[in-house]
Amino acid sequence: MEMPVDVVVVGAGPVGLLAAIELGLGGARVVVLERLAAPSMAIKAMSVGPLGSEALMRRGMAQALANAEARSVAAMQQFITQPGAAARGPGSKFSGHFAGLALIRKDAQKEPERRARPVDQQGVEAMLAERAGALGIEVRRGCEVTGFVQQHDGIDVAWASPAGAGRLRCAWLVGCDGGRSSIRKMAGFDFPGTAPTSTFYQAVAEIDHPDRLLPVGWHRTPAGVFSHGPVPGRLFMLDFTGPPEDRQAPVTRDEIEAVLRRISGTDVRVNVLASANRWADNTRLVDSYRRGRVLLAGDAAHVHSPFGGQGLSLGLVDAANLGWKLAAVIRGEMPDSLLDSYTAERRPAAEAVLQNTLAQVAILRPDPQAGAMRELVATLMAFDDVNRLIGETMSGLSTRYELGSARDEVGRLVGDVSIGELMQDGRGVFLDASTDGKASQLVRAATRWVRCVAVDAGPSMLVRPDACVAWAGDDNDTDGLEEALRRWFSPALESMS
Ligand SMILES: Cc1cc2nc3c(=O)[nH]c(=O)nc-3n(C[C@H](O)[C@H](O)[C@H](O)COP(=O)(O)OP(=O)(O)OC[C@H]3O[C@@H](n4cnc5c(N)ncnc54)[C@H](O)[C@@H]3O)c2cc1C
């Protein structure tokens, strides 16, 4: 058996890579095992939500994100000039959609500057892989995890690659192996939810008469939903006649052409199919994100339909939430009960996404009842409060972990870029607005994993490494600060008051 490591992360998708970066920054010895020999080129996410983007920016990827965004915007220019695209372009007054209703208004949002970035999944994975490489994190490609045995003090992980097979001993196993997670199945996690009802397609194709297709944007037709853009040749079709017969079967040109003709109601042919995938509205969530020494993050823990582009960001925030906590447990600074807060915080966030995607499916269907409900939702979205509620639900900005504080900012994830810049090394931040310096003294006595920074304006805030506000206080008030430091960083901290 190979030399032990602290953590084996299974899967070098976006979530696995960020989890490994977080763990590495926290001082854990981590290895990522990925069954694919090279990154997947399948089309998946086209954008990354605000909380996911901020998680990347906090760990040294702000410039890479800006560069990738500039490339995406250039690719989209061609569509942005078309009729119907006004709802999507950078200058638009809208910032997303609910079930294809592109009515979420920037002017109704509390924090419109916290926005999704139009960077596709390959772009996100590439910047994460580069960052992981720069931090010296080992990512073993072409290496599939085939089984594991959990012992009381560690896990023996079995892997196989074209060059052979082996075993690796670790203390913790983190399954970031996607929606069909074998880690989830092998570890025996419950995965309750609703079975798929419909089939959805995403494709990049060359069409003989693209001009005949409906303009850019989502269109509910008598047979389903059809959309094209925001990049040339990208098609998106929702077929509500039933779930896929065989989800594993390759998607053929004939299948895409038939569905495209039927749903768009247009006489077009697919000349070349560059890539295509088919998925369903399977909606499931694990009951707990941890079983013993096995933890799950990302799609491995939750699956849902991709409407509104929420899955990638949801998974990245899982990784950010888990990484620093597990690293603190591995360093021996925190008991493993800290990991209970991972499920307690992230499961409700996933639940909210599952709920809103189910609701979106319900009003996308082509039947008249769905149409009537859709009209009602569109009418309600004219009200600022409703618009904000739906906007914050879709962006994830409504996320607030229940930490037991009456203050609204406690439990929220801060998005301030300048605060994120202080957290590049994986540590938390204490923003000290007090005048007597006592609060910073307390923080320094408790942990070296929080950087103290004096600020001119309050409130003072203890920000965890995942950007969650763990405590806030006004003026020279330190009430509850020691308790927060004990809870998140230093359980044995002696009272200084
Ligand atoms: C068609 C489609 C469109 C989408 N659109 C959006 C969107 O617009 N916005 C958005 O936010 N989200 C979108 N999503 C969701 C988003 O793609 C996922 O939420 C995201 O990929 C989750 O990342 P992950 O790292 O958890 O899993 P994955 O990206 O699935 O990565 C899992 C990795 O684990 C590897 N693996 C699996 N099993 C093993 C094993 N046994 N051993 C080793 N490696 C293994 C896999 O090869 C893979 O690389 C979309 C998804 C689909 C399918």
Ligand as a Chemical Component Dictionary entry (heavy atoms), coordinates in Angstrom:
data_LIG
# 
_chem_comp.id                   LIG 
_chem_comp.type                 NON-POLYMER 
_chem_comp.pdbx_formal_charge   0 
_chem_comp.three_letter_code    LIG 
# 
loop_
_chem_comp_atom.comp_id 
_chem_comp_atom.atom_id 
_chem_comp_atom.alt_atom_id 
_chem_comp_atom.type_symbol 
_chem_comp_atom.charge 
_chem_comp_atom.model_Cartn_x 
_chem_comp_atom.model_Cartn_y 
_chem_comp_atom.model_Cartn_z 
_chem_comp_atom.pdbx_ordinal 
LIG C1  C1  C 0 -26.423 19.542 -19.469 1  
LIG C2  C2  C 0 -26.039 20.220 -18.222 2  
LIG C3  C3  C 0 -26.094 21.600 -18.144 3  
LIG C4  C4  C 0 -25.738 22.242 -16.975 4  
LIG N1  N1  N 0 -25.788 23.594 -16.923 5  
LIG C5  C5  C 0 -25.414 24.232 -15.786 6  
LIG C6  C6  C 0 -25.353 25.656 -15.720 7  
LIG O1  O1  O 0 -25.650 26.374 -16.673 8  
LIG N2  N2  N 0 -24.929 26.220 -14.559 9  
LIG C7  C7  C 0 -24.571 25.468 -13.472 10 
LIG O2  O2  O 0 -24.212 26.026 -12.430 11 
LIG N3  N3  N 0 -24.601 24.125 -13.517 12 
LIG C8  C8  C 0 -25.000 23.496 -14.644 13 
LIG N4  N4  N 0 -24.980 22.155 -14.703 14 
LIG C9  C9  C 0 -24.581 21.428 -13.507 15 
LIG C10 C10 C 0 -23.061 21.351 -13.380 16 
LIG O3  O3  O 0 -22.506 20.898 -14.572 17 
LIG C11 C11 C 0 -22.737 20.405 -12.226 18 
LIG O4  O4  O 0 -23.407 20.859 -11.080 19 
LIG C12 C12 C 0 -21.222 20.323 -11.966 20 
LIG O5  O5  O 0 -20.585 19.634 -13.002 21 
LIG C13 C13 C 0 -20.965 19.580 -10.662 22 
LIG O6  O6  O 0 -19.595 19.431 -10.500 23 
LIG P1  P1  P 0 -19.000 18.188 -9.702  24 
LIG O7  O7  O 0 -17.533 18.457 -9.607  25 
LIG O8  O8  O 0 -19.805 17.957 -8.488  26 
LIG O9  O9  O 0 -19.278 16.914 -10.618 27 
LIG P2  P2  P 0 -18.743 16.564 -12.063 28 
LIG O10 O10 O 0 -18.512 17.795 -12.850 29 
LIG O11 O11 O 0 -19.698 15.561 -12.603 30 
LIG O12 O12 O 0 -17.328 15.893 -11.809 31 
LIG C14 C14 C 0 -17.223 14.604 -11.260 32 
LIG C15 C15 C 0 -15.875 14.022 -11.662 33 
LIG O13 O13 O 0 -15.693 12.792 -10.986 34 
LIG C16 C16 C 0 -15.098 11.848 -11.871 35 
LIG N5  N5  N 0 -15.399 10.500 -11.369 36 
LIG C17 C17 C 0 -16.620 9.912  -11.291 37 
LIG N6  N6  N 0 -16.506 8.695  -10.722 38 
LIG C18 C18 C 0 -15.192 8.508  -10.444 39 
LIG C19 C19 C 0 -14.448 7.448  -9.830  40 
LIG N7  N7  N 0 -15.046 6.333  -9.395  41 
LIG N8  N8  N 0 -13.114 7.589  -9.698  42 
LIG C20 C20 C 0 -12.493 8.738  -10.110 43 
LIG N9  N9  N 0 -13.156 9.770  -10.693 44 
LIG C21 C21 C 0 -14.483 9.650  -10.839 45 
LIG C22 C22 C 0 -15.753 12.185 -13.193 46 
LIG O14 O14 O 0 -15.009 11.683 -14.280 47 
LIG C23 C23 C 0 -15.799 13.708 -13.140 48 
LIG O15 O15 O 0 -14.649 14.295 -13.691 49 
LIG C24 C24 C 0 -25.327 21.484 -15.854 50 
LIG C25 C25 C 0 -25.262 20.095 -15.943 51 
LIG C26 C26 C 0 -25.623 19.465 -17.106 52 
LIG C27 C27 C 0 -25.551 17.969 -17.188 53 
# 
loop_
_chem_comp_bond.comp_id 
_chem_comp_bond.atom_id_1 
_chem_comp_bond.atom_id_2 
_chem_comp_bond.value_order 
_chem_comp_bond.pdbx_ordinal 
LIG C1  C2  SING 1  
LIG C2  C3  SING 2  
LIG C2  C26 DOUB 3  
LIG C3  C4  DOUB 4  
LIG C4  N1  SING 5  
LIG C4  C24 SING 6  
LIG N1  C5  DOUB 7  
LIG C5  C6  SING 8  
LIG C5  C8  SING 9  
LIG C6  O1  DOUB 10 
LIG C6  N2  SING 11 
LIG N2  C7  SING 12 
LIG C7  O2  DOUB 13 
LIG C7  N3  SING 14 
LIG N3  C8  DOUB 15 
LIG C8  N4  SING 16 
LIG N4  C9  SING 17 
LIG N4  C24 SING 18 
LIG C9  C10 SING 19 
LIG C10 O3  SING 20 
LIG C10 C11 SING 21 
LIG C11 O4  SING 22 
LIG C11 C12 SING 23 
LIG C12 O5  SING 24 
LIG C12 C13 SING 25 
LIG C13 O6  SING 26 
LIG O6  P1  SING 27 
LIG P1  O7  DOUB 28 
LIG P1  O8  SING 29 
LIG P1  O9  SING 30 
LIG O9  P2  SING 31 
LIG P2  O10 DOUB 32 
LIG P2  O11 SING 33 
LIG P2  O12 SING 34 
LIG O12 C14 SING 35 
LIG C14 C15 SING 36 
LIG C15 O13 SING 37 
LIG C15 C23 SING 38 
LIG O13 C16 SING 39 
LIG C16 N5  SING 40 
LIG C16 C22 SING 41 
LIG N5  C17 SING 42 
LIG N5  C21 SING 43 
LIG C17 N6  DOUB 44 
LIG N6  C18 SING 45 
LIG C18 C19 SING 46 
LIG C18 C21 DOUB 47 
LIG C19 N7  SING 48 
LIG C19 N8  DOUB 49 
LIG N8  C20 SING 50 
LIG C20 N9  DOUB 51 
LIG N9  C21 SING 52 
LIG C22 O14 SING 53 
LIG C22 C23 SING 54 
LIG C23 O15 SING 55 
LIG C24 C25 DOUB 56 
LIG C25 C26 SING 57 
LIG C26 C27 SING 58 
# 
